[in-house]
Amino acid sequence: MIADPLIPDRPAATAALPAVAALGVAKAYRRGAAVTPVLDGVELTIPRGQCAFLLGPSGSGKTTLLSMIGGLLKPDAGKLSVLGSDLTRLTPDAAAEFRRTRLGFIFQRFHLLQGLTASENVGAPLILSGVQPSQARQRAEELLDLVGLGDFRRQIPRRLSVGQCQRVALARALANDPELILADEPTASLDAEAGQQAMQLLRRVTVEMGRTAVVVTHDARILPFADSILAVERGRVVAQPTPTARPLSP
């Protein structure tokens, strides 16, 4: 676990509160006079410590919902609580601070900085948080060891495989020791084996480090890694039968 001096100040976690709770959340996109409804009265609860999947066809609103959970968009109506904070009430600056200190993001296309090494990519969020470069480097190397890339810490992204880049992205998402990890199509660019390895790592983080993960995906191959499955249909969320979560590899 990250050393205390590197963790940004944050409110004490309340275990009794869910990681995510939405009540009547609605969102529409507007272009001129045209209004396109996306989410209509979404209600959901994701307990802490779960790996929850959001499923749905393209355009169903699942990425919009993930963006709202991440404080990147505000609902037009309803209440959205994440880690005990009402995101509908946060100012833009407060929302940015919330994302920086309490959330970790994994993007479909990784968004690694091509001119930086794996270690520098992972340490970048810490540098932006004011951590000393030597401490950030030490933390980055610990995380790269965690995801099995300790020997590749000085490689730049174009010298890494797609699967290795995804593991760097996971390590970077863990840099500030987030309580909640949000992943948008994390296996979309990976073959079957690399996708399984990536999800095994994400699930290990969820279980062993006591974190929560929300994953948007189309990839049926990774559904056994979910603790719960929520389908976005016609602007609403409905629970789906969940397979028994896959156990961690030794």
N, C-alpha and C positions, 0 to 999 in steps of 0.2 A: 504494500500500500504506500501511497505517496507520503513523504515526510511532512509533518504538520506545517513547517515554515513555508512550504510551497503551496499550500491550499489557500485560495482566496477566502476572505471572511464570508460566511453564509449563515442564514438562519438555521437553527437546530432543526433537524429532520423530525417530523411527527409521524411515527410509525403507524398510528391509527388512521391517518389520512391516506387516501389512494394517491398513486403517482399522477394519475390523470382522471379528471371528472368533468364531463360535459353535460350541460342541461339546456336543451332547446337551442343549440347552436345553429345559426344560419349564416350563409354567405352567398353573395351573388356578385358577379362581375359586371361592370357597367362600361359601355363604350358609347358615348353620346347618349342618345335616347334609348339605346338597346340595353336590356337587362337580361343576363343569363344566370338563372338560379343554379347553384352548385350543391350547396348543403341546405337541408330544410329540416330543422328541428332535431339535430343529432343529439342523441343521449348515449353516453358510454361511461364505463368505469374501468380503469386498469389498475389493479392492486400493485403495490410496491413489490419488487422482486420478481416480476413476471417478464417473460419475453412474449409480447403480444404482436400479432401480425394483423395488418390491415390489407384486405384483399378487395378487388373490384376491377371492372373493365376500365380501359382508358377513358378519361373524361368523367369518371364516377365521383370524383372529388376527394379521393384518398390522399393525394399529394397536397391538396389544399388543406385538408384536415391536419396532416402532419406539419405543414407550415404554420398553422395556427397553434398547435401544441408547442412548436418551437419558438413561438413569440415573433414570427416573421410577418404574420398577418393577424388582423383583429377580426373577430366575428362581427357581423352586422347586427346580430341579436343573440340573446342567450348568455349563459355564463360558462366560462372555461377556467377551471382551476388546475394548475400543474404544480406538483410538489408543494401544495398548500398555498400557492400564490394565485390570486385572481388576475389572470393575464389581461382581462378586459379593462382593468383599471390602471395598468402600468403606462407610464409615459414612454416615449420612444427611447430615452436614455436609460430608464429603468429596465425596459425590455432588453436592451443591448447588454446591460450588466447581468441580467438574469441568464441570458444565453451564454455569456462568457464564463460565468462562475458555476453554473449548475447543470448545463446541458453539454452533450457531446454529439457531433454530427458526422455521419458517414454518407457521402454522396455517391450517386450512381457512377459518375465519371471521376471519382476520387478527388479531383481538384488539388493535386499535389503541385507544389511549386517546382518547375522543371530545373531551375538553376541551383536548387538546394539539395543536399544529401538527404538520405532517409532520416538520419538523426536530426538534421536541421529542420526538416519538415515537421517532425514530431515535436520538437522543442519550440517551434514558432509560437504556438498559443501561450506558452509560459513566458516567453520573452515579451509578448504583447501585454501580459499581465504584470510585468515589472519584476519577474524573477531574474536573478543574476545569471548570465550566460553559462557559467560553470555548473550551477545547480540545474539549469534547464537541460544542459547536455547530459548530466548524470541521470536525470529522470528519463530523458528520451532513450538513453541506452538501456535502462532498466525495462522500459516498455517494449523496446525492440527485442530484447531477450524474451520477454513474456510471450510475444507473438512469433517467436522462432526466427527472428531476423537479425540477431546480434552480429552475425558475421557479415551482414550487408549494410551496416549503419553508414558507411562512407560512400555507398553507391547512390548515384542520382537516378530519378525515376525511369528514364529511358533505358537504363541498363538492368532494370528489374522486370520480371514477368508481370502479367496482369494480376495474377493471384498474389504476388508479393506486394504489388502496389496497394492492393486492397488491405493487406495486413498492416502496411504502413499507415493507411488511412484509419484503421481501427486503433492503432497505437496513438495516433494523433488525437483521435476522439477522446481518448482516456487521459490526455495530458493534464488537464485541470481537475482530475478526479471527479467527473460528473456523477450526479445522482441518476440522471436519465440520459439514455443514448437513443438518438433518432437516426434511423437508417432508411434511406430512400433507394429501393431496388439495389441492395448491396451485392447481389449475385448476378445481376443482369449481364455483366460483361465477362463472367467467369464460366469456364467449362464445369462439368458435373463435379469432378474431383476437387477443383479449387473452391467451388461454391460450398461443398460440404465442409471443407477445412475452415473456410471463413465463418460459417455458421457455428461450427463446433467451438471456435474461439469466442464468438460473440456470446454463445450460451454459457461457456465457461465463465466469462466475465460476469454475466448476469447471476449465475449461481454462486460462484466462489467469492465474488467481491460485493455481493448484495446489491447489485444495481438493477435498474429497470430498463428494458429496451422496447421500443416501438418500431416495427419494421414494416415498411410498405413493400409489397412484392407481387409479382405475377408468377413466380417460380414455384410450381407445385412440388419440385424435388426437395425443397427445404421445409415444407410444412411440418414434418415430424419434429422440428426443432422448436415449435411454438408451444407455449403454455396456454394460450388462448388465441382464437381466430375470430376477427370481426370483419364482416363483409359490408362494404359501402354499396348500397343499392338505392337508386332513385333518391339520392340526397340524404339517405338515412343509414344508420348502422344497425346491423342485426348480427347476433352471435351465431357462429357456426359450430358444428361438432368438431371437437379438437382431438387429434390423435394423441396417444400417450407420448409425452415429450421424450425425445431420444436421450438416453443416458450419456453422460460424458465419457469420452475415451479415457483409459488409464493414463 
